[in-house]
Every structure is written in structure tokens, then in C-alpha cells.
Amino acid sequence: MTAIEAPTLGAYRIEPSESTIEFATRHLFGLAPVRGTFTLREGVVHVADPVEASMVRATIDATSFDTGLAARDDTVRSPRYLDAARHPEITFVANGVDRNEVLAGTLTVRGRTEPLDVRIDEIRVLGHRLQLRARAEVDRFAWGITAGKGMTGRRLRITLALVATQLPAPGDA
């Protein structure tokens, strides 16, 4: 059952050590599943009134791509795919949420920014902390990452489990 609780207005820092970014895709002409993770570097959530004016910004470490297979991971981090040495950050920015709990934002990968919708599945408020679960689907071709057609999955299904802590309001001691 989906739970969307209304968080307290204000700014929240996403806690990288308590948050996860997981993905699933397929390879070998769609026959074999691949699962992995990215590491979140930092992020902020600003809950506004009205909620549609809320904002999210998150930075992901592109070098953290991990499927548990070193050769594959090195290839994906290479210039053929993420080019993580030249573009070590992947960023997501959303400047609003709609009534359907969708963050309409942009994702920047390899210096290229394209639209990306992130669907919020759950928000739980625990005192001054938020737990948020969300998902998105990334079509790597939209970012010009077309290496390995057929052998490498085109779409990644991303699952986010984020924890954020409310920051003190300006002027609070």
C-alpha cells in the first residue's frame, strides 16, 4: 500500500549513508538480468507551500556504478558509456511535484541534460526525518549512450530509497 505523508515545510538534507540507488536492466539481447547500485554523493529536498513548488537536487557518483562484476563495471564507467573520469557526477534536479506524485525533472549524464520523471511511491515522516521511495526509468539512448546495442540493456529501472533530515530554519539556534 502506498503512503504519501505531508512533510513539514523546509529544507532537508538527503543522507547518503542511509540512502540507496538501485537499478535493474537486461543484457545479452535481453535474456539475462543485471542488477546494481550507484552511490549518492549529496542531495537536498525543499518542501514548499504549495507542494507543487517543492524542489529536489541530488548528485550521484558516476564512478560508483557497481554490478558486482569488475570487468563490466569498468566498461560502463569507461568513455564508451558513462565516461566517469571526465564526468564524475550524475545530477537530478526537479523544480516541482505534480498532484500525481511525479517529480518532473532533469537528469544530467556525461554533460547532457534530458527530462526525467521520478514517481514518488512513498513518503513517511518520522519526526524531523523523511523516508522516501521512488522509481524512474532511464532510456540511456536519450543521453547519447548507445554503445553495445543489443548486448547491453537500453533501459534502466531505477529504485530510490532515500532518508532525509530536516535542516534548521534560518534563525533557529
Backbone as JSON Lines, residues from 0, in Angstrom:
{"i":0,"aa":"M","n":[0.83,-1.17,0.0],"ca":[0.0,0.0,0.0],"c":[0.88,1.25,0.0]}
{"i":1,"aa":"T","n":[0.57,2.2,-0.83],"ca":[1.34,3.42,-0.95],"c":[0.95,4.4,0.15]}
{"i":2,"aa":"A","n":[1.96,5.02,0.75],"ca":[1.71,6.02,1.79],"c":[2.44,7.3,1.41]}
{"i":3,"aa":"I","n":[1.68,8.37,1.24],"ca":[2.27,9.67,0.97],"c":[1.85,10.58,2.12]}
{"i":4,"aa":"E","n":[2.78,10.85,3.02],"ca":[2.51,11.74,4.14],"c":[3.04,13.12,3.79]}
{"i":5,"aa":"A","n":[2.36,14.15,4.26],"ca":[2.78,15.53,4.0],"c":[3.9,15.91,4.97]}
{"i":6,"aa":"P","n":[5.1,16.15,4.44],"ca":[6.2,16.54,5.32],"c":[6.09,18.0,5.75]}
{"i":7,"aa":"T","n":[6.78,18.33,6.82],"ca":[6.87,19.71,7.3],"c":[7.6,20.55,6.26]}
{"i":8,"aa":"L","n":[7.14,21.78,6.07],"ca":[7.8,22.68,5.14],"c":[9.23,22.93,5.57]}
{"i":9,"aa":"G","n":[10.12,23.12,4.59],"ca":[11.5,23.45,4.9],"c":[12.48,22.64,4.07]}
{"i":10,"aa":"A","n":[13.74,22.78,4.44],"ca":[14.83,22.13,3.72],"c":[15.26,20.85,4.45]}
{"i":11,"aa":"Y","n":[15.58,19.84,3.67],"ca":[16.04,18.55,4.19],"c":[17.32,18.15,3.46]}
{"i":12,"aa":"R","n":[18.27,17.6,4.18],"ca":[19.5,17.06,3.59],"c":[19.31,15.56,3.41]}
{"i":13,"aa":"I","n":[19.51,15.08,2.2],"ca":[19.44,13.64,1.95],"c":[20.7,13.01,2.53]}
{"i":14,"aa":"E","n":[20.52,11.95,3.3],"ca":[21.63,11.27,3.98],"c":[22.2,10.17,3.09]}
{"i":15,"aa":"P","n":[23.37,10.4,2.47],"ca":[23.93,9.39,1.55],"c":[24.15,8.03,2.2]}
{"i":16,"aa":"S","n":[24.6,8.0,3.45],"ca":[24.91,6.72,4.09],"c":[23.67,5.91,4.42]}
{"i":17,"aa":"E","n":[22.49,6.54,4.39],"ca":[21.25,5.84,4.71],"c":[20.34,5.68,3.5]}
{"i":18,"aa":"S","n":[20.83,6.09,2.34],"ca":[20.02,6.07,1.12],"c":[20.62,5.11,0.1]}
{"i":19,"aa":"T","n":[19.74,4.54,-0.74],"ca":[20.21,3.62,-1.77],"c":[19.64,3.99,-3.13]}
{"i":20,"aa":"I","n":[20.46,3.74,-4.15],"ca":[20.04,3.89,-5.54],"c":[20.35,2.55,-6.2]}
{"i":21,"aa":"E","n":[19.31,1.82,-6.55],"ca":[19.47,0.51,-7.18],"c":[18.91,0.57,-8.59]}
{"i":22,"aa":"F","n":[19.46,-0.26,-9.47],"ca":[18.93,-0.32,-10.83],"c":[18.85,-1.77,-11.28]}
{"i":23,"aa":"A","n":[18.01,-1.98,-12.27],"ca":[17.87,-3.29,-12.91],"c":[17.79,-3.04,-14.4]}
{"i":24,"aa":"T","n":[18.44,-3.89,-15.16],"ca":[18.39,-3.84,-16.62],"c":[18.59,-5.26,-17.14]}
{"i":25,"aa":"R","n":[18.77,-5.39,-18.44],"ca":[19.0,-6.71,-19.03],"c":[20.16,-6.6,-20.01]}
{"i":26,"aa":"H","n":[20.83,-7.71,-20.26],"ca":[21.88,-7.74,-21.27],"c":[21.8,-9.05,-22.03]}
{"i":27,"aa":"L","n":[22.73,-9.27,-22.94],"ca":[22.71,-10.45,-23.81],"c":[21.38,-10.56,-24.55]}
{"i":28,"aa":"F","n":[21.08,-9.5,-25.31],"ca":[19.85,-9.45,-26.12],"c":[18.59,-9.57,-25.27]}
{"i":29,"aa":"G","n":[18.68,-9.07,-24.03],"ca":[17.51,-9.06,-23.16],"c":[17.28,-10.35,-22.4]}
{"i":30,"aa":"L","n":[18.19,-11.29,-22.49],"ca":[17.99,-12.6,-21.87],"c":[18.42,-12.67,-20.4]}
{"i":31,"aa":"A","n":[19.4,-11.87,-20.02],"ca":[19.96,-12.0,-18.67],"c":[19.76,-10.72,-17.86]}
{"i":32,"aa":"P","n":[19.27,-10.86,-16.64],"ca":[19.08,-9.68,-15.8],"c":[20.4,-9.19,-15.22]}
{"i":33,"aa":"V","n":[20.49,-7.89,-15.03],"ca":[21.64,-7.26,-14.37],"c":[21.08,-6.32,-13.31]}
{"i":34,"aa":"R","n":[21.61,-6.43,-12.12],"ca":[21.22,-5.53,-11.02],"c":[22.47,-4.86,-10.48]}
{"i":35,"aa":"G","n":[22.29,-3.65,-9.98],"ca":[23.43,-2.95,-9.42],"c":[23.02,-1.73,-8.63]}
{"i":36,"aa":"T","n":[24.05,-0.97,-8.25],"ca":[23.83,0.22,-7.44],"c":[24.7,1.37,-7.9]}
{"i":37,"aa":"F","n":[24.28,2.56,-7.5],"ca":[25.07,3.78,-7.56],"c":[25.12,4.31,-6.13]}
{"i":38,"aa":"T","n":[26.11,5.17,-5.85],"ca":[26.22,5.82,-4.56],"c":[25.8,7.27,-4.68]}
{"i":39,"aa":"L","n":[24.98,7.71,-3.75],"ca":[24.56,9.1,-3.69],"c":[25.66,9.91,-3.02]}
{"i":40,"aa":"R","n":[26.06,11.02,-3.64],"ca":[27.06,11.91,-3.01],"c":[26.4,12.88,-2.05]}
{"i":41,"aa":"E","n":[25.34,13.54,-2.53],"ca":[24.65,14.53,-1.71],"c":[23.3,14.84,-2.33]}
{"i":42,"aa":"G","n":[22.45,15.45,-1.53],"ca":[21.16,15.85,-2.05],"c":[20.4,16.71,-1.07]}
{"i":43,"aa":"V","n":[19.47,17.5,-1.6],"ca":[18.61,18.34,-0.78],"c":[17.19,18.25,-1.3]}
{"i":44,"aa":"V","n":[16.25,18.4,-0.38],"ca":[14.83,18.47,-0.71],"c":[14.32,19.75,-0.04]}
{"i":45,"aa":"H","n":[13.61,20.57,-0.8],"ca":[12.96,21.75,-0.23],"c":[11.45,21.54,-0.38]}
{"i":46,"aa":"V","n":[10.77,21.35,0.74],"ca":[9.32,21.18,0.74],"c":[8.7,22.56,0.85]}
{"i":47,"aa":"A","n":[7.89,22.92,-0.14],"ca":[7.32,24.27,-0.22],"c":[5.8,24.23,-0.08]}
{"i":48,"aa":"D","n":[5.24,25.41,0.06],"ca":[3.78,25.58,0.05],"c":[3.45,26.56,-1.06]}
{"i":49,"aa":"P","n":[2.8,26.12,-2.11],"ca":[2.19,24.81,-2.3],"c":[3.25,23.74,-2.61]}
{"i":50,"aa":"V","n":[2.89,22.49,-2.35],"ca":[3.82,21.38,-2.54],"c":[4.33,21.3,-3.99]}
{"i":51,"aa":"E","n":[3.53,21.76,-4.93],"ca":[3.95,21.73,-6.34],"c":[5.2,22.56,-6.58]}
{"i":52,"aa":"A","n":[5.52,23.48,-5.68],"ca":[6.71,24.33,-5.82],"c":[7.93,23.73,-5.12]}
{"i":53,"aa":"S","n":[7.82,22.54,-4.6],"ca":[8.94,21.88,-3.93],"c":[10.06,21.58,-4.92]}
{"i":54,"aa":"M","n":[11.28,21.4,-4.39],"ca":[12.46,21.21,-5.23],"c":[13.31,20.07,-4.68]}
{"i":55,"aa":"V","n":[13.95,19.33,-5.58],"ca":[14.88,18.26,-5.22],"c":[16.13,18.42,-6.06]}
{"i":56,"aa":"R","n":[17.28,18.23,-5.45],"ca":[18.56,18.18,-6.19],"c":[19.39,17.07,-5.57]}
{"i":57,"aa":"A","n":[19.89,16.17,-6.42],"ca":[20.71,15.06,-5.94],"c":[21.89,14.87,-6.88]}
{"i":58,"aa":"T","n":[23.02,14.51,-6.29],"ca":[24.24,14.24,-7.06],"c":[24.66,12.8,-6.79]}
{"i":59,"aa":"I","n":[24.85,12.07,-7.86],"ca":[25.23,10.65,-7.82],"c":[26.67,10.52,-8.29]}
{"i":60,"aa":"D","n":[27.43,9.66,-7.66],"ca":[28.81,9.4,-8.04],"c":[28.82,8.43,-9.23]}
{"i":61,"aa":"A","n":[29.16,8.93,-10.42],"ca":[29.17,8.09,-11.63],"c":[30.21,6.97,-11.53]}
{"i":62,"aa":"T","n":[31.28,7.21,-10.76],"ca":[32.33,6.19,-10.63],"c":[31.89,5.04,-9.72]}
{"i":63,"aa":"S","n":[30.74,5.19,-9.06],"ca":[30.29,4.17,-8.11],"c":[29.46,3.07,-8.76]}
{"i":64,"aa":"F","n":[29.25,3.14,-10.09],"ca":[28.46,2.1,-10.79],"c":[28.99,0.74,-10.38]}
{"i":65,"aa":"D","n":[28.12,-0.13,-9.86],"ca":[28.56,-1.42,-9.33],"c":[27.51,-2.49,-9.59]}
{"i":66,"aa":"T","n":[27.91,-3.52,-10.34],"ca":[27.05,-4.69,-10.55],"c":[27.65,-5.95,-9.94]}
{"i":67,"aa":"G","n":[28.82,-5.79,-9.33],"ca":[29.5,-6.95,-8.74],"c":[30.4,-7.69,-9.73]}
{"i":68,"aa":"L","n":[30.48,-7.21,-10.96],"ca":[31.34,-7.81,-11.97],"c":[32.31,-6.72,-12.44]}
{"i":69,"aa":"A","n":[33.56,-6.78,-11.96],"ca":[34.54,-5.7,-12.17],"c":[34.73,-5.35,-13.65]}
{"i":70,"aa":"A","n":[34.84,-6.36,-14.52],"ca":[35.08,-6.07,-15.94],"c":[33.9,-5.27,-16.53]}
{"i":71,"aa":"R","n":[32.67,-5.68,-16.22],"ca":[31.5,-4.95,-16.72],"c":[31.47,-3.54,-16.14]}
{"i":72,"aa":"D","n":[31.71,-3.43,-14.84],"ca":[31.66,-2.13,-14.18],"c":[32.69,-1.18,-14.76]}
{"i":73,"aa":"D","n":[33.91,-1.66,-15.01],"ca":[34.95,-0.83,-15.62],"c":[34.53,-0.38,-17.02]}
{"i":74,"aa":"T","n":[33.91,-1.26,-17.78],"ca":[33.44,-0.91,-19.13],"c":[32.37,0.16,-19.07]}
{"i":75,"aa":"V","n":[31.43,0.03,-18.15],"ca":[30.35,1.01,-18.05],"c":[30.88,2.36,-17.57]}
{"i":76,"aa":"R","n":[31.89,2.36,-16.72],"ca":[32.49,3.62,-16.27],"c":[33.39,4.25,-17.32]}
{"i":77,"aa":"S","n":[33.75,3.5,-18.36],"ca":[34.68,3.95,-19.39],"c":[34.03,4.99,-20.32]}
{"i":78,"aa":"P","n":[34.84,5.61,-21.21],"ca":[34.28,6.58,-22.17],"c":[33.2,6.01,-23.09]}
{"i":79,"aa":"R","n":[33.11,4.7,-23.26],"ca":[32.06,4.11,-24.11],"c":[30.67,4.34,-23.54]}
{"i":80,"aa":"Y","n":[30.57,4.42,-22.22],"ca":[29.26,4.55,-21.56],"c":[29.21,5.83,-20.72]}
{"i":81,"aa":"L","n":[29.54,5.75,-19.44],"ca":[29.39,6.9,-18.55],"c":[30.52,7.93,-18.63]}
{"i":82,"aa":"D","n":[31.69,7.52,-19.1],"ca":[32.85,8.41,-19.13],"c":[33.04,9.07,-17.77]}
{"i":83,"aa":"A","n":[33.06,8.24,-16.74],"ca":[33.08,8.72,-15.36],"c":[34.34,9.51,-15.01]}
{"i":84,"aa":"A","n":[35.45,9.27,-15.68],"ca":[36.66,10.04,-15.39],"c":[36.47,11.51,-15.77]}
{"i":85,"aa":"R","n":[35.82,11.77,-16.88],"ca":[35.56,13.15,-17.34],"c":[34.28,13.72,-16.77]}
{"i":86,"aa":"H","n":[33.33,12.87,-16.44],"ca":[32.02,13.3,-15.92],"c":[31.7,12.5,-14.66]}
{"i":87,"aa":"P","n":[32.36,12.83,-13.54],"ca":[32.22,12.01,-12.33],"c":[30.88,12.16,-11.61]}
{"i":88,"aa":"E","n":[30.07,13.12,-12.04],"ca":[28.78,13.32,-11.37],"c":[27.61,13.14,-12.31]}
{"i":89,"aa":"I","n":[26.56,12.54,-11.79],"ca":[25.26,12.46,-12.44],"c":[24.34,13.28,-11.54]}
{"i":90,"aa":"T","n":[23.61,14.24,-12.11],"ca":[22.75,15.08,-11.27],"c":[21.3,14.98,-11.7]}
{"i":91,"aa":"F","n":[20.44,15.05,-10.69],"ca":[19.0,15.11,-10.92],"c":[18.49,16.37,-10.23]}
{"i":92,"aa":"V","n":[17.69,17.15,-10.97],"ca":[17.09,18.36,-10.42],"c":[15.62,18.37,-10.8]}
{"i":93,"aa":"A","n":[14.76,18.59,-9.81],"ca":[13.33,18.73,-10.06],"c":[12.85,20.0,-9.37]}
{"i":94,"aa":"N","n":[12.12,20.81,-10.1],"ca":[11.6,22.06,-9.55],"c":[10.09,22.0,-9.44]}
{"i":95,"aa":"G","n":[9.6,20.93,-8.87],"ca":[8.17,20.82,-8.66],"c":[7.71,19.38,-8.68]}
{"i":96,"aa":"V","n":[6.59,19.16,-8.03],"ca":[5.97,17.85,-8.0],"c":[4.51,18.05,-8.37]}
{"i":97,"aa":"D","n":[3.97,17.16,-9.17],"ca":[2.57,17.33,-9.57],"c":[1.65,16.55,-8.62]}
{"i":98,"aa":"R","n":[0.37,16.7,-8.83],"ca":[-0.63,16.06,-7.96],"c":[-0.6,14.54,-8.05]}
{"i":99,"aa":"N","n":[0.07,14.0,-9.05],"ca":[0.18,12.54,-9.21],"c":[1.46,12.0,-8.58]}
{"i":100,"aa":"E","n":[2.09,12.83,-7.71],"ca":[3.34,12.45,-7.04],"c":[4.46,12.14,-8.03]}
{"i":101,"aa":"V","n":[4.57,12.94,-9.06],"ca":[5.66,12.81,-10.04],"c":[6.55,14.04,-9.95]}
{"i":102,"aa":"L","n":[7.84,13.8,-9.75],"ca":[8.83,14.87,-9.82],"c":[9.24,15.0,-11.28]}
{"i":103,"aa":"A","n":[8.87,16.09,-11.9],"ca":[9.27,16.35,-13.29],"c":[10.6,17.07,-13.22]}
{"i":104,"aa":"G","n":[11.65,16.39,-13.64],"ca":[12.98,16.98,-13.5],"c":[13.85,16.74,-14.7]}
{"i":105,"aa":"T","n":[15.13,16.98,-14.46],"ca":[16.14,16.72,-15.49],"c":[17.26,15.89,-14.88]}
{"i":106,"aa":"L","n":[17.83,15.04,-15.71],"ca":[18.97,14.22,-15.33],"c":[20.12,14.6,-16.24]}
{"i":107,"aa":"T","n":[21.28,14.86,-15.64],"ca":[22.47,15.19,-16.42],"c":[23.46,14.04,-16.3]}
{"i":108,"aa":"V","n":[23.79,13.45,-17.45],"ca":[24.74,12.34,-17.54],"c":[25.71,12.68,-18.65]}
{"i":109,"aa":"R","n":[27.0,12.55,-18.4],"ca":[28.03,12.87,-19.39],"c":[27.87,14.28,-19.95]}
{"i":110,"aa":"G","n":[27.45,15.21,-19.12],"ca":[27.3,16.59,-19.54],"c":[26.05,16.88,-20.35]}
{"i":111,"aa":"R","n":[25.21,15.9,-20.55],"ca":[23.99,16.07,-21.34],"c":[22.79,16.0,-20.4]}
{"i":112,"aa":"T","n":[21.91,17.0,-20.52],"ca":[20.74,17.1,-19.66],"c":[19.48,16.8,-20.46]}
{"i":113,"aa":"E","n":[18.69,15.87,-19.92],"ca":[17.43,15.47,-20.56],"c":[16.35,15.35,-19.49]}
{"i":114,"aa":"P","n":[15.08,15.45,-19.89],"ca":[13.99,15.32,-18.92],"c":[13.93,13.91,-18.32]}
{"i":115,"aa":"L","n":[13.53,13.85,-17.06],"ca":[13.32,12.57,-16.4],"c":[12.24,12.75,-15.34]}
{"i":116,"aa":"D","n":[11.21,11.93,-15.4],"ca":[10.16,11.91,-14.39],"c":[10.48,10.84,-13.36]}
{"i":117,"aa":"V","n":[10.35,11.22,-12.1],"ca":[10.56,10.29,-10.98],"c":[9.23,10.19,-10.24]}
{"i":118,"aa":"R","n":[8.71,8.99,-10.16],"ca":[7.42,8.75,-9.5],"c":[7.67,8.45,-8.02]}
{"i":119,"aa":"I","n":[7.04,9.23,-7.16],"ca":[7.13,9.01,-5.71],"c":[6.13,7.92,-5.33]}
{"i":120,"aa":"D","n":[6.62,6.86,-4.74],"ca":[5.76,5.76,-4.3],"c":[5.37,5.88,-2.84]}
{"i":121,"aa":"E","n":[6.26,6.46,-2.04],"ca":[6.01,6.51,-0.61],"c":[6.81,7.63,0.03]}
{"i":122,"aa":"I","n":[6.17,8.36,0.93],"ca":[6.86,9.31,1.81],"c":[6.34,9.05,3.21]}
{"i":123,"aa":"R","n":[7.26,8.83,4.12],"ca":[6.91,8.66,5.53],"c":[7.65,9.73,6.33]}
{"i":124,"aa":"V","n":[6.95,10.34,7.24],"ca":[7.53,11.38,8.09],"c":[7.79,10.77,9.46]}
{"i":125,"aa":"L","n":[9.03,10.85,9.9],"ca":[9.44,10.32,11.21],"c":[10.11,11.45,11.98]}
{"i":126,"aa":"G","n":[9.31,12.26,12.65],"ca":[9.85,13.42,13.35],"c":[10.4,14.42,12.35]}
{"i":127,"aa":"H","n":[11.7,14.69,12.44],"ca":[12.36,15.63,11.53],"c":[13.06,14.92,10.37]}
{"i":128,"aa":"R","n":[12.61,13.7,10.09],"ca":[13.21,12.92,9.0],"c":[12.13,12.45,8.05]}
{"i":129,"aa":"L","n":[12.54,12.29,6.81],"ca":[11.67,11.76,5.76],"c":[12.26,10.46,5.26]}
{"i":130,"aa":"Q","n":[11.4,9.51,4.96],"ca":[11.79,8.32,4.2],"c":[11.01,8.39,2.91]}
{"i":131,"aa":"L","n":[11.7,8.32,1.8],"ca":[11.07,8.45,0.51],"c":[11.46,7.27,-0.37]}
{"i":132,"aa":"R","n":[10.48,6.68,-1.03],"ca":[10.73,5.62,-2.01],"c":[10.19,6.12,-3.34]}
{"i":133,"aa":"A","n":[10.98,5.96,-4.38],"ca":[10.59,6.47,-5.7],"c":[11.21,5.58,-6.77]}
{"i":134,"aa":"R","n":[10.74,5.8,-8.01],"ca":[11.27,5.0,-9.12],"c":[11.25,5.81,-10.4]}
{"i":135,"aa":"A","n":[12.11,5.4,-11.31],"ca":[12.18,6.05,-12.62],"c":[12.7,5.04,-13.62]}
{"i":136,"aa":"E","n":[12.47,5.33,-14.89],"ca":[13.05,4.51,-15.95],"c":[13.89,5.41,-16.83]}
{"i":137,"aa":"V","n":[15.15,5.01,-17.01],"ca":[16.1,5.78,-17.8],"c":[16.37,5.04,-19.1]}
{"i":138,"aa":"D","n":[16.15,5.71,-20.22],"ca":[16.49,5.19,-21.54],"c":[17.85,5.8,-21.9]}
{"i":139,"aa":"R","n":[18.91,5.02,-21.79],"ca":[20.26,5.55,-21.97],"c":[20.47,6.18,-23.35]}
{"i":140,"aa":"F","n":[19.72,5.74,-24.35],"ca":[19.85,6.32,-25.69],"c":[19.51,7.8,-25.69]}
{"i":141,"aa":"A","n":[18.6,8.24,-24.8],"ca":[18.23,9.66,-24.72],"c":[19.43,10.53,-24.33]}
{"i":142,"aa":"W","n":[20.41,9.96,-23.67],"ca":[21.61,10.68,-23.28],"c":[22.78,10.39,-24.23]}
{"i":143,"aa":"G","n":[22.5,9.79,-25.36],"ca":[23.53,9.52,-26.35],"c":[24.44,8.36,-26.0]}
{"i":144,"aa":"I","n":[24.05,7.53,-25.06],"ca":[24.86,6.38,-24.66],"c":[24.3,5.17,-25.4]}
{"i":145,"aa":"T","n":[24.88,4.91,-26.56],"ca":[24.33,3.88,-27.45],"c":[25.27,2.71,-27.7]}
{"i":146,"aa":"A","n":[26.4,2.66,-27.0],"ca":[27.34,1.56,-27.17],"c":[26.68,0.23,-26.81]}
{"i":147,"aa":"G","n":[27.11,-0.83,-27.45],"ca":[26.66,-2.17,-27.1],"c":[25.2,-2.44,-27.39]}
{"i":148,"aa":"K","n":[24.66,-1.82,-28.43],"ca":[23.25,-2.06,-28.77],"c":[23.01,-3.56,-28.89]}
{"i":149,"aa":"G","n":[21.95,-4.01,-28.28],"ca":[21.62,-5.44,-28.31],"c":[22.26,-6.21,-27.17]}
{"i":150,"aa":"M","n":[23.53,-5.97,-26.95],"ca":[24.24,-6.69,-25.89],"c":[24.01,-6.04,-24.52]}
{"i":151,"aa":"T","n":[23.81,-4.74,-24.51],"ca":[23.66,-4.0,-23.26],"c":[22.25,-3.46,-23.17]}
{"i":152,"aa":"G","n":[21.64,-3.56,-22.01],"ca":[20.28,-3.07,-21.83],"c":[20.14,-1.6,-22.16]}
{"i":153,"aa":"R","n":[19.06,-1.26,-22.81],"ca":[18.79,0.13,-23.19],"c":[18.17,0.89,-22.02]}
{"i":154,"aa":"R","n":[17.31,0.25,-21.28],"ca":[16.58,0.92,-20.2],"c":[17.03,0.4,-18.83]}
{"i":155,"aa":"L","n":[17.16,1.34,-17.91],"ca":[17.47,1.0,-16.52],"c":[16.26,1.4,-15.68]}
{"i":156,"aa":"R","n":[15.78,0.48,-14.88],"ca":[14.71,0.77,-13.93],"c":[15.39,1.11,-12.61]}
{"i":157,"aa":"I","n":[15.23,2.34,-12.2],"ca":[15.89,2.87,-11.01],"c":[14.91,2.84,-9.84]}
{"i":158,"aa":"T","n":[15.39,2.37,-8.69],"ca":[14.61,2.39,-7.45],"c":[15.4,3.19,-6.42]}
{"i":159,"aa":"L","n":[14.75,4.18,-5.84],"ca":[15.39,5.05,-4.86],"c":[14.77,4.81,-3.48]}
{"i":160,"aa":"A","n":[15.6,4.68,-2.48],"ca":[15.16,4.64,-1.09],"c":[16.0,5.68,-0.36]}
{"i":161,"aa":"L","n":[15.39,6.83,-0.09],"ca":[16.12,7.96,0.46],"c":[15.67,8.29,1.86]}
{"i":162,"aa":"V","n":[16.62,8.72,2.67],"ca":[16.35,9.24,4.0],"c":[16.89,10.65,4.04]}
{"i":163,"aa":"A","n":[16.08,11.6,4.52],"ca":[16.49,13.0,4.59],"c":[16.19,13.55,5.97]}
{"i":164,"aa":"T","n":[17.07,14.41,6.45],"ca":[16.94,15.04,7.75],"c":[16.66,16.52,7.57]}
{"i":165,"aa":"Q","n":[15.65,17.03,8.29],"ca":[15.29,18.43,8.17],"c":[16.4,19.32,8.73]}
{"i":166,"aa":"L","n":[16.71,20.36,7.97],"ca":[17.73,21.32,8.4],"c":[17.05,22.41,9.23]}
{"i":167,"aa":"P","n":[17.8,23.01,10.15],"ca":[17.21,24.11,10.93],"c":[16.81,25.26,10.03]}
{"i":168,"aa":"A","n":[15.7,25.88,10.35],"ca":[15.26,27.05,9.6],"c":[16.22,28.2,9.88]}
{"i":169,"aa":"P","n":[16.42,29.1,8.9],"ca":[17.3,30.25,9.14],"c":[16.86,31.0,10.4]}
{"i":170,"aa":"G","n":[17.81,31.28,11.27],"ca":[17.49,31.98,12.51],"c":[17.24,31.06,13.69]}
{"i":171,"aa":"D","n":[17.07,29.75,13.45],"ca":[16.89,28.8,14.55],"c":[18.25,28.54,15.21]}
{"i":172,"aa":"A","n":[18.25,28.38,16.48],"ca":[19.51,28.13,17.19],"c":[19.83,26.66,17.23]}
